[in-house]
Amino acid sequence: MNPARSIQIPVIDSTRCTGCGWCVPTCHLHLLSLQAQGWRKFSTLHDADRCVGCRKCEVRCPFGAITMAPAMTGA
């Protein structure tokens, strides 16, 4: 059994996200994708428990729509 660990995971501000998709290929674990909501697209994080907190998506976002926030994961 693994003890709980605190990591930073991406939080996507859908009001700032333009749906450009630049963040999607930066995730080597394929945890980000674009989702359509009406006529808009925006990035979505899937399976947050698998995120390692590398911050590549946050750095790559040209619009500042992705910030990192603490998340507790455990076994």
All heavy atoms as a GROMACS GRO file, in nm:
protein
  564
    1MET      N    1   0.084  -0.118   0.000
    1MET     CA    2   0.000   0.000   0.000
    1MET      C    3   0.089   0.124   0.000
    1MET      O    4   0.179   0.135   0.080
    1MET     CB    5  -0.092   0.001   0.121
    1MET     CG    6  -0.196   0.109   0.109
    1MET     SD    7  -0.304   0.132   0.250
    1MET     CE    8  -0.387  -0.019   0.268
    2ASN      N    9   0.061   0.217  -0.093
    2ASN     CA   10   0.139   0.340  -0.101
    2ASN      C   11   0.078   0.446  -0.011
    2ASN      O   12  -0.044   0.462  -0.007
    2ASN     CB   13   0.141   0.393  -0.245
    2ASN     CG   14   0.214   0.302  -0.340
    2ASN    OD1   15   0.298   0.224  -0.297
    2ASN    ND2   16   0.182   0.311  -0.467
    3PRO      N   17   0.161   0.522   0.058
    3PRO     CA   18   0.106   0.633   0.137
    3PRO      C   19   0.058   0.743   0.043
    3PRO      O   20   0.101   0.754  -0.071
    3PRO     CB   21   0.226   0.680   0.220
    3PRO     CG   22   0.346   0.635   0.144
    3PRO     CD   23   0.305   0.511   0.071
    4ALA      N   24  -0.034   0.825   0.091
    4ALA     CA   25  -0.084   0.936   0.011
    4ALA      C   26   0.030   1.031  -0.021
    4ALA      O   27   0.119   1.052   0.060
    4ALA     CB   28  -0.195   1.009   0.086
    5ARG      N   29   0.028   1.088  -0.141
    5ARG     CA   30   0.131   1.183  -0.178
    5ARG      C   31   0.064   1.307  -0.235
    5ARG      O   32  -0.042   1.300  -0.296
    5ARG     CB   33   0.229   1.124  -0.278
    5ARG     CG   34   0.167   1.085  -0.410
    5ARG     CD   35   0.269   1.017  -0.500
    5ARG     NE   36   0.203   0.980  -0.623
    5ARG     CZ   37   0.218   1.042  -0.738
    5ARG    NH1   38   0.301   1.143  -0.748
    5ARG    NH2   39   0.152   1.002  -0.845
    6SER      N   40   0.125   1.420  -0.215
    6SER     CA   41   0.071   1.545  -0.265
    6SER      C   42   0.146   1.584  -0.391
    6SER      O   43   0.268   1.594  -0.389
    6SER     CB   44   0.084   1.654  -0.159
    6SER     OG   45   0.035   1.775  -0.210
    7ILE      N   46   0.074   1.604  -0.499
    7ILE     CA   47   0.133   1.653  -0.623
    7ILE      C   48   0.050   1.769  -0.674
    7ILE      O   49  -0.060   1.794  -0.626
    7ILE     CB   50   0.142   1.543  -0.731
    7ILE    CG1   51   0.001   1.496  -0.771
    7ILE    CG2   52   0.229   1.429  -0.688
    7ILE    CD1   53  -0.001   1.414  -0.897
    8GLN      N   54   0.103   1.838  -0.771
    8GLN     CA   55   0.030   1.946  -0.836
    8GLN      C   56  -0.029   1.890  -0.965
    8GLN      O   57   0.041   1.824  -1.041
    8GLN     CB   58   0.127   2.060  -0.871
    8GLN     CG   59   0.196   2.120  -0.750
    8GLN     CD   60   0.112   2.228  -0.686
    8GLN    OE1   61   0.056   2.312  -0.754
    8GLN    NE2   62   0.103   2.226  -0.556
    9ILE      N   63  -0.155   1.915  -0.989
    9ILE     CA   64  -0.219   1.871  -1.113
    9ILE      C   65  -0.275   1.994  -1.185
    9ILE      O   66  -0.304   2.095  -1.122
    9ILE     CB   67  -0.330   1.767  -1.090
    9ILE    CG1   68  -0.444   1.824  -1.007
    9ILE    CG2   69  -0.274   1.640  -1.028
    9ILE    CD1   70  -0.568   1.738  -1.007
   10PRO      N   71  -0.292   1.984  -1.317
   10PRO     CA   72  -0.343   2.099  -1.390
   10PRO      C   73  -0.491   2.125  -1.364
   10PRO      O   74  -0.570   2.032  -1.356
   10PRO     CB   75  -0.320   2.062  -1.537
   10PRO     CG   76  -0.293   1.917  -1.539
   10PRO     CD   77  -0.252   1.875  -1.402
   11VAL      N   78  -0.522   2.252  -1.351
   11VAL     CA   79  -0.660   2.298  -1.342
   11VAL      C   80  -0.680   2.389  -1.462
   11VAL      O   81  -0.604   2.485  -1.482
   11VAL     CB   82  -0.684   2.375  -1.211
   11VAL    CG1   83  -0.825   2.434  -1.209
   11VAL    CG2   84  -0.662   2.285  -1.091
   12ILE      N   85  -0.779   2.359  -1.543
   12ILE     CA   86  -0.801   2.431  -1.668
   12ILE      C   87  -0.917   2.529  -1.651
   12ILE      O   88  -1.028   2.488  -1.618
   12ILE     CB   89  -0.828   2.334  -1.783
   12ILE    CG1   90  -0.708   2.239  -1.795
   12ILE    CG2   91  -0.854   2.408  -1.912
   12ILE    CD1   92  -0.737   2.111  -1.867
   13ASP      N   93  -0.889   2.656  -1.673
   13ASP     CA   94  -0.991   2.760  -1.666
   13ASP      C   95  -1.060   2.766  -1.801
   13ASP      O   96  -1.005   2.818  -1.899
   13ASP     CB   97  -0.924   2.894  -1.634
   13ASP     CG   98  -1.023   3.009  -1.622
   13ASP    OD1   99  -1.141   2.992  -1.661
   13ASP    OD2  100  -0.982   3.116  -1.575
   14SER      N  101  -1.180   2.711  -1.810
   14SER     CA  102  -1.250   2.701  -1.938
   14SER      C  103  -1.289   2.839  -1.993
   14SER      O  104  -1.316   2.851  -2.113
   14SER     CB  105  -1.373   2.612  -1.926
   14SER     OG  106  -1.465   2.666  -1.835
   15THR      N  107  -1.288   2.941  -1.909
   15THR     CA  108  -1.319   3.075  -1.960
   15THR      C  109  -1.199   3.136  -2.032
   15THR      O  110  -1.215   3.224  -2.116
   15THR     CB  111  -1.366   3.170  -1.848
   15THR    OG1  112  -1.260   3.188  -1.754
   15THR    CG2  113  -1.490   3.116  -1.780
   16ARG      N  114  -1.079   3.089  -2.000
   16ARG     CA  115  -0.957   3.137  -2.067
   16ARG      C  116  -0.913   3.045  -2.179
   16ARG      O  117  -0.841   3.086  -2.269
   16ARG     CB  118  -0.844   3.152  -1.966
   16ARG     CG  119  -0.866   3.260  -1.865
   16ARG     CD  120  -0.744   3.277  -1.779
   16ARG     NE  121  -0.633   3.322  -1.861
   16ARG     CZ  122  -0.573   3.439  -1.850
   16ARG    NH1  123  -0.613   3.524  -1.759
   16ARG    NH2  124  -0.472   3.472  -1.927
   17CYS      N  125  -0.951   2.918  -2.172
   17CYS     CA  126  -0.910   2.820  -2.272
   17CYS      C  127  -0.976   2.851  -2.406
   17CYS      O  128  -1.098   2.867  -2.413
   17CYS     CB  129  -0.947   2.679  -2.226
   17CYS     SG  130  -0.899   2.549  -2.342
   18THR      N  131  -0.895   2.858  -2.511
   18THR     CA  132  -0.947   2.887  -2.645
   18THR      C  133  -0.968   2.761  -2.727
   18THR      O  134  -1.018   2.769  -2.839
   18THR     CB  135  -0.852   2.980  -2.722
   18THR    OG1  136  -0.730   2.909  -2.747
   18THR    CG2  137  -0.826   3.109  -2.646
   19GLY      N  138  -0.928   2.646  -2.675
   19GLY     CA  139  -0.940   2.522  -2.750
   19GLY      C  140  -0.835   2.508  -2.858
   19GLY      O  141  -0.854   2.434  -2.953
   20CYS      N  142  -0.722   2.577  -2.842
   20CYS     CA  143  -0.618   2.573  -2.944
   20CYS      C  144  -0.552   2.435  -2.955
   20CYS      O  145  -0.502   2.397  -3.059
   20CYS     CB  146  -0.512   2.679  -2.918
   20CYS     SG  147  -0.405   2.649  -2.774
   21GLY      N  148  -0.551   2.359  -2.843
   21GLY     CA  149  -0.498   2.224  -2.844
   21GLY      C  150  -0.349   2.212  -2.823
   21GLY      O  151  -0.295   2.101  -2.825
   22TRP      N  152  -0.279   2.322  -2.799
   22TRP     CA  153  -0.134   2.314  -2.779
   22TRP      C  154  -0.095   2.229  -2.660
   22TRP      O  155   0.010   2.164  -2.660
   22TRP     CB  156  -0.075   2.455  -2.762
   22TRP     CG  157  -0.064   2.530  -2.889
   22TRP    CD1  158  -0.150   2.628  -2.934
   22TRP    CD2  159   0.035   2.516  -2.990
   22TRP    NE1  160  -0.109   2.674  -3.056
   22TRP    CE2  161   0.005   2.607  -3.093
   22TRP    CE3  162   0.147   2.435  -3.002
   22TRP    CZ2  163   0.083   2.618  -3.207
   22TRP    CZ3  164   0.225   2.447  -3.116
   22TRP    CH2  165   0.192   2.537  -3.217
   23CYS      N  166  -0.176   2.224  -2.558
   23CYS     CA  167  -0.144   2.148  -2.437
   23CYS      C  168  -0.157   1.997  -2.457
   23CYS      O  169  -0.087   1.919  -2.392
   23CYS     CB  170  -0.232   2.192  -2.321
   23CYS     SG  171  -0.410   2.166  -2.351
   24VAL      N  172  -0.247   1.956  -2.544
   24VAL     CA  173  -0.279   1.813  -2.558
   24VAL      C  174  -0.156   1.727  -2.592
   24VAL      O  175  -0.129   1.630  -2.522
   24VAL     CB  176  -0.394   1.792  -2.660
   24VAL    CG1  177  -0.418   1.644  -2.685
   24VAL    CG2  178  -0.522   1.859  -2.608
   25PRO      N  179  -0.078   1.761  -2.695
   25PRO     CA  180   0.037   1.674  -2.727
   25PRO      C  181   0.154   1.686  -2.629
   25PRO      O  182   0.245   1.603  -2.634
   25PRO     CB  183   0.078   1.718  -2.868
   25PRO     CG  184   0.030   1.858  -2.880
   25PRO     CD  185  -0.095   1.864  -2.795
   26THR      N  186   0.152   1.786  -2.541
   26THR     CA  187   0.262   1.798  -2.446
   26THR      C  188   0.252   1.696  -2.332
   26THR      O  189   0.350   1.669  -2.266
   26THR     CB  190   0.270   1.939  -2.384
   26THR    OG1  191   0.153   1.964  -2.309
   26THR    CG2  192   0.290   2.045  -2.490
   27CYS      N  193   0.135   1.640  -2.312
   27CYS     CA  194   0.116   1.541  -2.205
   27CYS      C  195   0.159   1.403  -2.255
   27CYS      O  196   0.090   1.341  -2.335
   27CYS     CB  197  -0.030   1.538  -2.159
   27CYS     SG  198  -0.057   1.420  -2.025
   28HIS      N  199   0.273   1.358  -2.204
   28HIS     CA  200   0.325   1.228  -2.248
   28HIS      C  201   0.241   1.111  -2.198
   28HIS      O  202   0.253   1.001  -2.248
   28HIS     CB  203   0.472   1.213  -2.206
   28HIS     CG  204   0.492   1.204  -2.059
   28HIS    ND1  205   0.486   1.315  -1.976
   28HIS    CD2  206   0.518   1.099  -1.980
   28HIS    CE1  207   0.507   1.277  -1.852
   28HIS    NE2  208   0.526   1.147  -1.851
   29LEU      N  209   0.154   1.136  -2.102
   29LEU     CA  210   0.065   1.031  -2.051
   29LEU      C  211  -0.072   1.034  -2.120
   29LEU      O  212  -0.159   0.953  -2.088
   29LEU     CB  213   0.048   1.045  -1.900
   29LEU     CG  214   0.175   1.026  -1.818
   29LEU    CD1  215   0.149   1.055  -1.671
   29LEU    CD2  216   0.229   0.885  -1.836
   30HIS      N  217  -0.092   1.129  -2.210
   30HIS     CA  218  -0.217   1.142  -2.286
   30HIS      C  219  -0.338   1.162  -2.195
   30HIS      O  220  -0.442   1.099  -2.212
   30HIS     CB  221  -0.240   1.021  -2.377
   30HIS     CG  222  -0.121   0.989  -2.462
   30HIS    ND1  223  -0.083   1.068  -2.568
   30HIS    CD2  224  -0.031   0.890  -2.454
   30HIS    CE1  225   0.026   1.018  -2.623
   30HIS    NE2  226   0.060   0.909  -2.556
   31LEU      N  227  -0.323   1.252  -2.098
   31LEU     CA  228  -0.431   1.279  -2.002
   31LEU      C  229  -0.515   1.399  -2.039
   31LEU      O  230  -0.616   1.426  -1.973
   31LEU     CB  231  -0.372   1.298  -1.862
   31LEU     CG  232  -0.291   1.181  -1.807
   31LEU    CD1  233  -0.238   1.215  -1.668
   31LEU    CD2  234  -0.373   1.054  -1.804
   32LEU      N  235  -0.474   1.474  -2.142
   32LEU     CA  236  -0.550   1.590  -2.185
   32LEU      C  237  -0.613   1.564  -2.321
   32LEU      O  238  -0.555   1.497  -2.405
   32LEU     CB  239  -0.458   1.712  -2.196
   32LEU     CG  240  -0.400   1.765  -2.066
   32LEU    CD1  241  -0.294   1.870  -2.095
   32LEU    CD2  242  -0.507   1.822  -1.977
   33SER      N  243  -0.731   1.620  -2.340
   33SER     CA  244  -0.796   1.612  -2.470
   33SER      C  245  -0.885   1.735  -2.487
   33SER      O  246  -0.912   1.807  -2.390
   33SER     CB  247  -0.880   1.485  -2.484
   33SER     OG  248  -0.989   1.489  -2.395
   34LEU      N  249  -0.924   1.760  -2.611
   34LEU     CA  250  -1.018   1.869  -2.638
   34LEU      C  251  -1.160   1.814  -2.635
   34LEU      O  252  -1.187   1.709  -2.692
   34LEU     CB  253  -0.989   1.933  -2.773
   34LEU     CG  254  -0.861   2.013  -2.783
   34LEU    CD1  255  -0.846   2.070  -2.924
   34LEU    CD2  256  -0.858   2.125  -2.681
   35GLN      N  257  -1.246   1.887  -2.570
   35GLN     CA  258  -1.387   1.850  -2.561
   35GLN      C  259  -1.470   1.963  -2.621
   35GLN      O  260  -1.439   2.080  -2.603
   35GLN     CB  261  -1.430   1.830  -2.415
   35GLN     CG  262  -1.355   1.720  -2.344
   35GLN     CD  263  -1.384   1.584  -2.401
   35GLN    OE1  264  -1.500   1.548  -2.422
   35GLN    NE2  265  -1.280   1.508  -2.430
   36ALA      N  266  -1.574   1.926  -2.691
   36ALA     CA  267  -1.665   2.025  -2.747
   36ALA      C  268  -1.780   2.050  -2.651
   36ALA      O  269  -1.833   1.957  -2.591
   36ALA     CB  270  -1.719   1.977  -2.881
   37GLN      N  271  -1.813   2.176  -2.636
   37GLN     CA  272  -1.931   2.214  -2.558
   37GLN      C  273  -2.003   2.320  -2.641
   37GLN      O  274  -1.959   2.435  -2.646
   37GLN     CB  275  -1.892   2.268  -2.421
   37GLN     CG  276  -2.010   2.300  -2.333
   37GLN     CD  277  -1.967   2.344  -2.196
   37GLN    OE1  278  -1.880   2.429  -2.182
   37GLN    NE2  279  -2.029   2.288  -2.094
   38GLY      N  280  -2.107   2.278  -2.708
   38GLY     CA  281  -2.173   2.367  -2.802
   38GLY      C  282  -2.080   2.394  -2.919
   38GLY      O  283  -2.023   2.301  -2.976
   39TRP      N  284  -2.056   2.518  -2.950
   39TRP     CA  285  -1.967   2.555  -3.060
   39TRP      C  286  -1.823   2.574  -3.016
   39TRP      O  287  -1.735   2.593  -3.099
   39TRP     CB  288  -2.018   2.682  -3.127
   39TRP     CG  289  -2.029   2.797  -3.033
   39TRP    CD1  290  -2.138   2.830  -2.957
   39TRP    CD2  291  -1.929   2.893  -3.002
   39TRP    NE1  292  -2.111   2.940  -2.880
   39TRP    CE2  293  -1.983   2.982  -2.906
   39TRP    CE3  294  -1.799   2.914  -3.045
   39TRP    CZ2  295  -1.911   3.089  -2.854
   39TRP    CZ3  296  -1.727   3.021  -2.992
   39TRP    CH2  297  -1.783   3.108  -2.898
   40ARG      N  298  -1.796   2.567  -2.885
   40ARG     CA  299  -1.661   2.587  -2.832
   40ARG      C  300  -1.592   2.456  -2.801
   40ARG      O  301  -1.655   2.357  -2.768
   40ARG     CB  302  -1.667   2.666  -2.700
   40ARG     CG  303  -1.699   2.811  -2.716
   40ARG     CD  304  -1.675   2.886  -2.586
   40ARG     NE  305  -1.532   2.891  -2.559
   40ARG     CZ  306  -1.478   2.871  -2.439
   40ARG    NH1  307  -1.552   2.845  -2.335
   40ARG    NH2  308  -1.348   2.877  -2.422
   41LYS      N  309  -1.460   2.460  -2.808
   41LYS     CA  310  -1.377   2.349  -2.761
   41LYS      C  311  -1.296   2.399  -2.643
   41LYS      O  312  -1.262   2.518  -2.635
   41LYS     CB  313  -1.280   2.304  -2.869
   41LYS     CG  314  -1.342   2.234  -2.985
   41LYS     CD  315  -1.233   2.190  -3.080
   41LYS     CE  316  -1.289   2.131  -3.206
   41LYS     NZ  317  -1.183   2.100  -3.302
   42PHE      N  318  -1.264   2.309  -2.552
   42PHE     CA  319  -1.176   2.343  -2.441
   42PHE      C  320  -1.104   2.217  -2.396
   42PHE      O  321  -1.149   2.106  -2.421
   42PHE     CB  322  -1.252   2.409  -2.326
   42PHE     CG  323  -1.363   2.325  -2.270
   42PHE    CD1  324  -1.340   2.241  -2.163
   42PHE    CD2  325  -1.490   2.329  -2.324
   42PHE    CE1  326  -1.442   2.162  -2.111
   42PHE    CE2  327  -1.592   2.251  -2.274
   42PHE     CZ  328  -1.567   2.167  -2.168
   43SER      N  329  -0.992   2.236  -2.332
   43SER     CA  330  -0.911   2.124  -2.286
   43SER      C  331  -0.968   2.066  -2.158
   43SER      O  332  -1.023   2.138  -2.074
   43SER     CB  333  -0.768   2.172  -2.262
   43SER     OG  334  -0.686   2.064  -2.229
   44THR      N  335  -0.955   1.934  -2.144
   44THR     CA  336  -1.005   1.863  -2.028
   44THR      C  337  -0.900   1.764  -1.979
   44THR      O  338  -0.836   1.696  -2.060
   44THR     CB  339  -1.133   1.785  -2.063
   44THR    OG1  340  -1.229   1.875  -2.114
   44THR    CG2  341  -1.191   1.716  -1.942
   45LEU      N  342  -0.882   1.755  -1.849
   45LEU     CA  343  -0.792   1.657  -1.789
   45LEU      C  344  -0.871   1.531  -1.756
   45LEU      O  345  -0.976   1.537  -1.693
   45LEU     CB  346  -0.731   1.714  -1.660
   45LEU     CG  347  -0.644   1.620  -1.578
   45LEU    CD1  348  -0.517   1.584  -1.653
   45LEU    CD2  349  -0.611   1.683  -1.443
   46HIS      N  350  -0.819   1.417  -1.800
   46HIS     CA  351  -0.880   1.287  -1.772
   46HIS      C  352  -0.788   1.209  -1.680
   46HIS      O  353  -0.666   1.219  -1.690
   46HIS     CB  354  -0.900   1.208  -1.902
   46HIS     CG  355  -0.984   1.279  -2.001
   46HIS    ND1  356  -1.120   1.282  -1.995
   46HIS    CD2  357  -0.950   1.354  -2.109
   46HIS    CE1  358  -1.166   1.355  -2.095
   46HIS    NE2  359  -1.066   1.399  -2.165
   47ASP      N  360  -0.842   1.129  -1.593
   47ASP     CA  361  -0.766   1.039  -1.507
   47ASP      C  362  -0.658   1.114  -1.430
   47ASP      O  363  -0.539   1.085  -1.439
   47ASP     CB  364  -0.704   0.927  -1.592
   47ASP     CG  365  -0.672   0.804  -1.510
   47ASP    OD1  366  -0.704   0.802  -1.389
   47ASP    OD2  367  -0.613   0.710  -1.566
   48ALA      N  368  -0.699   1.214  -1.354
   48ALA     CA  369  -0.608   1.300  -1.279
   48ALA      C  370  -0.516   1.222  -1.186
   48ALA      O  371  -0.404   1.267  -1.156
   48ALA     CB  372  -0.686   1.404  -1.201
   49ASP      N  373  -0.558   1.105  -1.141
   49ASP     CA  374  -0.474   1.024  -1.052
   49ASP      C  375  -0.344   0.980  -1.118
   49ASP      O  376  -0.246   0.950  -1.049
   49ASP     CB  377  -0.549   0.901  -1.003
   49ASP     CG  378  -0.659   0.935  -0.904
   49ASP    OD1  379  -0.655   1.047  -0.847
   49ASP    OD2  380  -0.749   0.852  -0.885
   50ARG      N  381  -0.342   0.975  -1.250
   50ARG     CA  382  -0.221   0.934  -1.322
   50ARG      C  383  -0.127   1.050  -1.350
   50ARG      O  384  -0.013   1.029  -1.392
   50ARG     CB  385  -0.258   0.865  -1.453
   50ARG     CG  386  -0.322   0.729  -1.431
   50ARG     CD  387  -0.350   0.656  -1.562
   50ARG     NE  388  -0.234   0.658  -1.650
   50ARG     CZ  389  -0.240   0.682  -1.781
   50ARG    NH1  390  -0.355   0.706  -1.839
   50ARG    NH2  391  -0.131   0.683  -1.855
   51CYS      N  392  -0.170   1.173  -1.330
   51CYS     CA  393  -0.088   1.291  -1.357
   51CYS      C  394   0.033   1.293  -1.264
   51CYS      O  395   0.021   1.270  -1.144
   51CYS     CB  396  -0.171   1.418  -1.338
   51CYS     SG  397  -0.078   1.570  -1.371
   52VAL      N  398   0.151   1.320  -1.322
   52VAL     CA  399   0.274   1.323  -1.243
   52VAL      C  400   0.315   1.465  -1.206
   52VAL      O  401   0.417   1.485  -1.140
   52VAL     CB  402   0.390   1.250  -1.316
   52VAL    CG1  403   0.358   1.103  -1.332
   52VAL    CG2  404   0.420   1.315  -1.450
   53GLY      N  405   0.239   1.564  -1.250
   53GLY     CA  406   0.268   1.703  -1.214
   53GLY      C  407   0.388   1.762  -1.284
   53GLY      O  408   0.456   1.847  -1.227
   54CYS      N  409   0.415   1.723  -1.407
   54CYS     CA  410   0.535   1.770  -1.478
   54CYS      C  411   0.526   1.917  -1.521
   54CYS      O  412   0.627   1.977  -1.554
   54CYS     CB  413   0.563   1.682  -1.599
   54CYS     SG  414   0.444   1.700  -1.734
   55ARG      N  415   0.408   1.973  -1.525
   55ARG     CA  416   0.383   2.114  -1.558
   55ARG      C  417   0.402   2.148  -1.706
   55ARG      O  418   0.394   2.265  -1.744
   55ARG     CB  419   0.469   2.208  -1.475
   55ARG     CG  420   0.452   2.192  -1.326
   55ARG     CD  421   0.537   2.292  -1.251
   55ARG     NE  422   0.461   2.413  -1.224
   55ARG     CZ  423   0.396   2.436  -1.112
   55ARG    NH1  424   0.397   2.348  -1.017
   55ARG    NH2  425   0.331   2.548  -1.096
   56LYS      N  426   0.426   2.052  -1.792
   56LYS     CA  427   0.448   2.081  -1.934
   56LYS      C  428   0.327   2.147  -1.997
   56LYS      O  429   0.340   2.237  -2.080
   56LYS     CB  430   0.486   1.954  -2.010
   56LYS     CG  431   0.624   1.904  -1.976
   56LYS     CD  432   0.656   1.778  -2.053
   56LYS     CE  433   0.792   1.724  -2.014
   56LYS     NZ  434   0.820   1.596  -2.082
   57CYS      N  435   0.208   2.104  -1.960
   57CYS     CA  436   0.086   2.164  -2.016
   57CYS      C  437   0.072   2.309  -1.972
   57CYS      O  438   0.034   2.395  -2.051
   57CYS     CB  439  -0.036   2.082  -1.978
   57CYS     SG  440  -0.061   2.062  -1.801
   58GLU      N  441   0.103   2.335  -1.846
   58GLU     CA  442   0.093   2.472  -1.793
   58GLU      C  443   0.190   2.564  -1.866
   58GLU      O  444   0.153   2.676  -1.906
   58GLU     CB  445   0.124   2.473  -1.644
   58GLU     CG  446   0.123   2.611  -1.583
   58GLU     CD  447   0.171   2.613  -1.440
   58GLU    OE1  448   0.263   2.536  -1.404
   58GLU    OE2  449   0.118   2.694  -1.363
   59VAL      N  450   0.312   2.518  -1.888
   59VAL     CA  451   0.413   2.598  -1.956
   59VAL      C  452   0.375   2.622  -2.102
   59VAL      O  453   0.395   2.731  -2.155
   59VAL     CB  454   0.551   2.530  -1.946
   59VAL    CG1  455   0.654   2.598  -2.032
   59VAL    CG2  456   0.598   2.526  -1.801
   60ARG      N  457   0.318   2.522  -2.166
   60ARG     CA  458   0.287   2.531  -2.309
   60ARG      C  459   0.165   2.616  -2.340
   60ARG      O  460   0.154   2.672  -2.449
   60ARG     CB  461   0.266   2.389  -2.366
   60ARG     CG  462   0.248   2.387  -2.515
   60ARG     CD  463   0.374   2.441  -2.582
   60ARG     NE  464   0.359   2.451  -2.724
   60ARG     CZ  465   0.349   2.567  -2.790
   60ARG    NH1  466   0.352   2.681  -2.726
   60ARG    NH2  467   0.337   2.568  -2.920
   61CYS      N  468   0.074   2.630  -2.247
   61CYS     CA  469  -0.050   2.706  -2.273
   61CYS      C  470  -0.019   2.854  -2.298
   61CYS      O  471   0.028   2.923  -2.208
   61CYS     CB  472  -0.148   2.694  -2.157
   61CYS     SG  473  -0.300   2.786  -2.185
   62PRO      N  474  -0.045   2.903  -2.420
   62PRO     CA  475  -0.012   3.043  -2.451
   62PRO      C  476  -0.112   3.144  -2.392
   62PRO      O  477  -0.088   3.264  -2.398
   62PRO     CB  478  -0.016   3.048  -2.604
   62PRO     CG  479  -0.111   2.940  -2.643
   62PRO     CD  480  -0.096   2.832  -2.538
   63PHE      N  481  -0.220   3.096  -2.334
   63PHE     CA  482  -0.325   3.185  -2.283
   63PHE      C  483  -0.336   3.185  -2.130
   63PHE      O  484  -0.426   3.247  -2.075
   63PHE     CB  485  -0.459   3.148  -2.346
   63PHE     CG  486  -0.456   3.155  -2.495
   63PHE    CD1  487  -0.442   3.041  -2.571
   63PHE    CD2  488  -0.461   3.278  -2.558
   63PHE    CE1  489  -0.436   3.048  -2.709
   63PHE    CE2  490  -0.454   3.286  -2.697
   63PHE     CZ  491  -0.441   3.171  -2.772
   64GLY      N  492  -0.247   3.114  -2.061
   64GLY     CA  493  -0.251   3.110  -1.916
   64GLY      C  494  -0.376   3.045  -1.860
   64GLY      O  495  -0.419   3.076  -1.750
   65ALA      N  496  -0.434   2.953  -1.937
   65ALA     CA  497  -0.558   2.888  -1.894
   65ALA      C  498  -0.533   2.771  -1.800
   65ALA      O  499  -0.626   2.721  -1.738
   65ALA     CB  500  -0.638   2.841  -2.016
   66ILE      N  501  -0.408   2.726  -1.791
   66ILE     CA  502  -0.376   2.610  -1.707
   66ILE      C  503  -0.288   2.654  -1.591
   66ILE      O  504  -0.183   2.716  -1.611
   66ILE     CB  505  -0.304   2.500  -1.788
   66ILE    CG1  506  -0.393   2.455  -1.904
   66ILE    CG2  507  -0.268   2.383  -1.698
   66ILE    CD1  508  -0.327   2.354  -1.997
   67THR      N  509  -0.333   2.624  -1.471
   67THR     CA  510  -0.254   2.648  -1.351
   67THR      C  511  -0.244   2.516  -1.276
   67THR      O  512  -0.324   2.425  -1.298
   67THR     CB  513  -0.318   2.755  -1.260
   67THR    OG1  514  -0.451   2.715  -1.229
   67THR    CG2  515  -0.320   2.891  -1.327
   68MET      N  516  -0.148   2.505  -1.191
   68MET     CA  517  -0.129   2.383  -1.113
   68MET      C  518  -0.185   2.403  -0.972
   68MET      O  519  -0.168   2.510  -0.913
   68MET     CB  520   0.019   2.346  -1.107
   68MET     CG  521   0.083   2.325  -1.243
   68MET     SD  522   0.008   2.198  -1.345
   68MET     CE  523   0.075   2.052  -1.269
   69ALA      N  524  -0.252   2.301  -0.921
   69ALA     CA  525  -0.311   2.307  -0.788
   69ALA      C  526  -0.284   2.176  -0.716
   69ALA      O  527  -0.274   2.071  -0.780
   69ALA     CB  528  -0.461   2.332  -0.798
   70PRO      N  529  -0.272   2.180  -0.585
   70PRO     CA  530  -0.246   2.058  -0.509
   70PRO      C  531  -0.359   1.956  -0.523
   70PRO      O  532  -0.476   1.993  -0.528
   70PRO     CB  533  -0.236   2.104  -0.364
   70PRO     CG  534  -0.217   2.252  -0.370
   70PRO     CD  535  -0.278   2.298  -0.499
   71ALA      N  536  -0.322   1.831  -0.530
   71ALA     CA  537  -0.420   1.722  -0.532
   71ALA      C  538  -0.362   1.608  -0.450
   71ALA      O  539  -0.245   1.580  -0.458
   71ALA     CB  540  -0.446   1.675  -0.674
   72MET      N  541  -0.445   1.546  -0.372
   72MET     CA  542  -0.401   1.432  -0.293
   72MET      C  543  -0.440   1.305  -0.366
   72MET      O  544  -0.554   1.289  -0.408
   72MET     CB  545  -0.466   1.432  -0.155
   72MET     CG  546  -0.419   1.544  -0.067
   72MET     SD  547  -0.244   1.539  -0.029
   72MET     CE  548  -0.234   1.390   0.068
   73THR      N  549  -0.343   1.219  -0.385
   73THR     CA  550  -0.371   1.089  -0.444
   73THR      C  551  -0.318   0.984  -0.348
   73THR      O  552  -0.224   1.007  -0.274
   73THR     CB  553  -0.303   1.071  -0.582
   73THR    OG1  554  -0.161   1.084  -0.566
   73THR    CG2  555  -0.354   1.172  -0.681
   74GLY      N  556  -0.378   0.871  -0.352
   74GLY     CA  557  -0.335   0.762  -0.265
   74GLY      C  558  -0.371   0.630  -0.325
   74GLY      O  559  -0.433   0.622  -0.429
   75ALA      N  560  -0.330   0.525  -0.261
   75ALA     CA  561  -0.359   0.390  -0.312
   75ALA      C  562  -0.498   0.347  -0.276
   75ALA      O  563  -0.555   0.387  -0.180
   75ALA     CB  564  -0.258   0.293  -0.259
   0.00000   0.00000   0.00000
